[in-house]
Amino acid sequence: MTGWPYYVTVALFVCAAVSWCVAVVPYIRIVVELARARRAGEAEHIPLPAFGRGLPLAVFFTRNILPNVETERQWLVRATGVFIVSCALMGGVIFLFGPHPT
């Protein structure tokens, strides 16, 4: 792949990497707050994660489920969205303009 598709792919990769790095801090803050709320008995309404690790999807998709970290949750949702869109667009550019057997 040469020319502009290469530079678009690199730009999308950088965008995905930056959004991944931006999502780390809110993720850690939310996990710490969820652990604190579970210890204090304030998070009984939040189900456990499906596979035993990470954040439950309820924390990710439910507004004000943990009011102390609502701003961080919004940052995490946005950064994850940018990451997913960047990866999808990068895959599309590689699929359409990448090396094809002739």
HUJO-V862087 format. One record per backbone hydrogen bond with DSSP energy under -0.5 kcal/mol. NH is the residue of the N-H (numbers start at 1). CO is the residue of the C=O. If there is no record, write none. Layout:
# HUJO-V862087
NH_CO, NH_CO
This chain:
# HUJO-V862087
5_2, 6_3, 7_3, 8_4, 9_5, 10_6, 11_7, 12_8, 13_9, 14_10, 15_11, 16_12, 17_13, 18_14, 19_15, 20_16, 21_17, 22_18, 23_19, 24_20, 24_21, 25_21, 26_22, 27_23, 28_24, 29_25, 30_26, 31_27, 32_28, 33_29, 34_30, 35_31, 36_32, 37_33, 38_34, 39_35, 40_36, 41_37, 41_38, 42_37, 43_37, 46_43, 47_45, 52_49, 59_56, 60_56, 61_57, 62_58, 63_61, 65_62, 69_66, 70_67, 73_69, 74_70, 75_71, 76_72, 77_73, 78_74, 79_75, 80_76, 81_77, 82_78, 83_79, 84_80, 85_81, 86_82, 87_83, 88_84, 89_85, 90_86, 91_87, 92_88, 93_89, 94_90, 95_91, 96_92, 97_93, 98_94
